[in-house]
Amino acid sequence: MKLCAVQLASLKGDLPGNLQRHLACIEQAAAFGAELVVFPELSLTGYEPSLARQAALPVSSERLGPLQAASDRLGLTVAVGLPLPTPDGIRIGMPIFSPGAPRQAYAKRRLHDDELPYFTPGDQALLLQAGNHRVAPAICYESMFMAHAAAAREHGADLYLVSVAKTAKGIREGYAHYPEVARELSMPVLMANCVGPADTFIGAGGSAAWDSQGRLLASLDDHSEGLIILDTGNASAMALPLHLHAP
């Protein structure tokens, strides 16, 4: 099975513009045979906590219909980033669109301290069936705790799907931690990070794939948009450029 991590520069607070860029990325991923595509944390709005409340949308929103349509037409699962409204507050969400299936959403369960004024944590684990794989999503900060991945492995996950918005320091820490996750749990890791301005920092790219022995299979640089295509059938991956135009 082929899975794709998209490294993307989101347009601040511009859901229509970002949606069009997501659709173009999905088309390119499908052309390379991907059956699952994951985007960075809060990719549809950019990682902008102060805008989260006004930008939040339920996963059922008609505005997200083009993502479901692309999933259905191309036969692949799409995991994007979006603030999700709940009765308890706004969550850092990962809406998931699968072909011919009801929409799902995962929400980040462990928040960084500086996210607490803006967001409330999720409270449900999720395992996603994708081809022959049971995929566990993880969103940024929580993915840096071995217990998060270990609990997913215990519940049957065999691939760790990580969506982040990380600084250069955060990516350095991730490059130390994610191979350890892969080795200890015998579980490949696919990570999608943003590039460009986000909140008060610059997204540092470095999206990557590691095999179940913790070997780095492919990675992207710290500033270019691109794709990582992970082929779990032969434990290989490749890094590819994206050619997108801002709307």
C-alpha positions in Angstrom: 0.0 0.0 0.0 1.2 3.5 -0.7 0.5 6.4 1.7 1.4 10.0 1.2 2.4 12.8 3.6 2.0 16.3 2.1 4.4 19.1 3.2 2.4 22.3 2.6 2.5 26.0 3.3 -1.0 26.9 4.3 -2.5 30.3 3.7 -3.4 32.0 7.0 -7.1 31.6 7.8 -8.0 31.1 4.1 -10.1 28.0 4.0 -11.3 28.3 0.4 -7.7 28.9 -0.8 -6.3 26.1 1.2 -9.0 23.8 0.1 -8.1 24.3 -3.5 -4.5 23.6 -2.7 -5.4 20.5 -0.8 -7.4 19.2 -3.8 -4.4 19.7 -6.1 -2.2 17.8 -3.7 -4.7 15.0 -3.5 -4.7 14.7 -7.3 -0.9 14.5 -7.4 -0.8 11.9 -4.6 -3.4 9.8 -6.4 -1.3 10.0 -9.6 1.5 8.3 -7.7 -0.8 5.5 -6.4 -1.4 6.7 -2.9 -4.4 5.2 -1.1 -4.1 7.5 2.0 -3.0 11.1 2.1 -2.2 13.0 5.3 -1.7 16.8 5.7 0.0 18.9 8.4 -1.7 20.0 11.7 -4.6 22.5 11.1 -3.7 22.5 7.4 -7.0 23.9 6.1 -6.6 27.1 8.1 -2.9 27.1 8.9 -1.7 26.6 12.4 -3.2 29.8 13.8 -4.6 29.2 17.4 -5.9 32.8 17.7 -8.1 32.2 14.6 -9.3 28.8 15.5 -12.7 29.8 17.0 -13.8 31.8 14.0 -12.4 29.2 11.6 -13.8 26.1 13.2 -16.1 23.9 11.1 -17.9 20.6 12.0 -16.7 17.6 10.0 -20.2 17.4 8.5 -19.9 20.9 6.9 -20.9 21.2 3.2 -17.8 23.3 2.7 -15.8 20.1 3.1 -17.8 18.4 0.4 -15.1 18.7 -2.2 -12.7 16.6 -0.1 -15.3 13.8 0.2 -15.9 14.0 -3.5 -12.2 13.7 -4.3 -11.9 10.8 -1.9 -14.9 9.0 -3.6 -13.7 9.8 -7.1 -10.0 8.9 -6.6 -10.6 6.0 -4.2 -8.3 7.2 -1.5 -8.6 8.3 2.2 -7.8 11.9 3.0 -6.8 13.2 6.5 -6.7 17.0 6.8 -6.2 19.5 9.7 -9.0 21.7 10.9 -10.3 23.3 14.2 -13.5 21.4 15.2 -16.2 22.9 17.3 -17.6 20.8 20.2 -19.9 21.7 23.2 -16.7 21.7 25.4 -14.7 24.0 23.1 -12.6 24.0 20.0 -10.5 20.9 19.3 -7.4 20.5 17.0 -9.1 18.1 14.6 -8.2 15.7 11.8 -11.3 15.2 9.6 -10.9 12.0 7.7 -12.7 11.3 4.3 -12.8 7.7 3.0 -14.3 6.5 -0.2 -18.0 5.9 0.1 -17.9 6.0 3.9 -19.2 8.3 6.6 -16.8 11.1 7.6 -14.7 10.6 10.7 -12.7 12.9 12.8 -9.8 12.5 15.3 -8.9 15.2 17.7 -5.6 15.9 19.5 -5.8 14.5 23.0 -2.7 16.0 24.6 -2.2 19.7 24.1 0.9 21.8 24.6 0.6 24.4 27.3 0.4 27.3 24.9 -2.6 25.7 23.2 -4.7 25.5 26.3 -6.1 29.0 26.0 -7.5 28.2 22.6 -8.3 24.5 22.5 -9.8 21.7 24.5 -8.3 18.2 24.2 -10.0 15.3 22.4 -11.1 12.3 24.3 -11.2 9.4 21.8 -8.6 7.2 20.3 -9.1 6.3 16.6 -7.8 3.4 14.5 -8.3 3.9 10.8 -8.6 0.9 8.4 -6.6 1.7 5.3 -6.0 -1.2 2.9 -4.4 -4.0 5.0 -3.2 -1.5 7.6 -4.7 -0.3 10.9 -3.5 3.3 11.1 -3.2 5.3 14.3 -3.3 9.1 13.8 -1.3 11.4 16.1 -1.2 15.2 16.1 2.0 17.0 16.9 2.7 17.3 20.7 1.0 14.1 21.7 3.1 12.1 19.1 6.3 13.0 21.2 5.1 10.7 24.0 5.9 7.0 23.5 2.8 6.1 25.5 0.5 7.5 22.8 2.0 5.3 20.1 2.3 2.3 22.5 -1.4 2.5 23.3 -2.2 2.5 19.6 0.0 -0.5 19.0 -1.6 -2.3 21.9 -5.0 -1.8 20.2 -3.9 -3.2 16.9 -2.3 -0.3 15.0 0.5 -1.2 12.6 1.3 2.2 11.2 1.7 5.6 13.0 0.4 8.6 11.0 1.7 11.9 12.4 0.4 15.3 11.5 2.4 18.2 12.9 3.2 21.9 12.8 6.8 22.0 14.1 9.6 24.5 14.4 13.2 23.6 13.5 13.8 22.6 17.2 10.6 20.5 17.1 11.7 18.7 14.0 15.1 17.9 15.4 13.4 16.4 18.4 11.1 14.4 16.1 13.9 13.0 14.2 15.3 11.6 17.4 11.9 10.3 18.7 10.1 8.9 15.7 12.8 6.3 14.7 12.6 5.1 18.4 8.8 4.8 18.1 9.3 2.7 14.9 12.0 0.5 16.4 10.4 -0.1 19.8 6.9 -0.8 18.4 7.9 -2.4 15.0 5.6 0.2 13.4 6.4 2.5 10.4 6.0 6.2 11.0 4.8 8.7 8.3 5.0 12.4 9.3 3.7 15.5 7.6 4.9 18.9 8.7 4.1 22.4 7.4 6.5 25.0 5.9 6.3 28.8 5.9 4.8 31.2 8.5 2.5 29.6 11.2 1.4 31.5 14.3 4.6 33.0 15.8 7.0 30.6 14.1 8.2 29.2 10.8 7.2 25.6 9.9 10.4 23.7 9.4 9.3 21.0 7.0 11.4 17.8 7.2 8.3 15.6 6.5 9.6 12.0 6.5 9.0 8.2 6.6 10.7 5.6 8.8 10.4 1.9 8.4 9.5 -0.5 11.2 13.2 -0.8 12.1 13.5 3.0 12.5 15.4 3.6 9.3 14.8 6.9 7.6 13.4 6.1 4.1 12.9 9.5 2.7 12.6 13.1 3.9 11.9 16.6 2.5 13.9 19.8 3.1 13.0 22.6 5.5 11.3 25.1 3.1 9.9 23.4 0.0 6.4 22.0 -0.5 6.4 18.3 -1.4 5.2 14.8 -1.0 6.6 11.8 0.8 5.2 8.5 -0.8 5.6 5.5 1.6 5.2 2.1 0.0 4.6 -0.4 2.8 4.7 -3.3 0.4 8.5 -3.0 -0.1 9.4 -0.7 2.9 10.5 2.1 0.6 9.7 5.8 0.2 10.4 8.7 -2.1 10.4 12.5 -1.7 8.8 14.4 -4.6 8.2 18.1 -5.3 4.8 19.8 -5.4 4.1 22.4 -8.0 1.2 24.5 -6.7 0.2 28.0 -7.4 -1.4 30.2 -4.8 -5.0 31.1 -5.7 
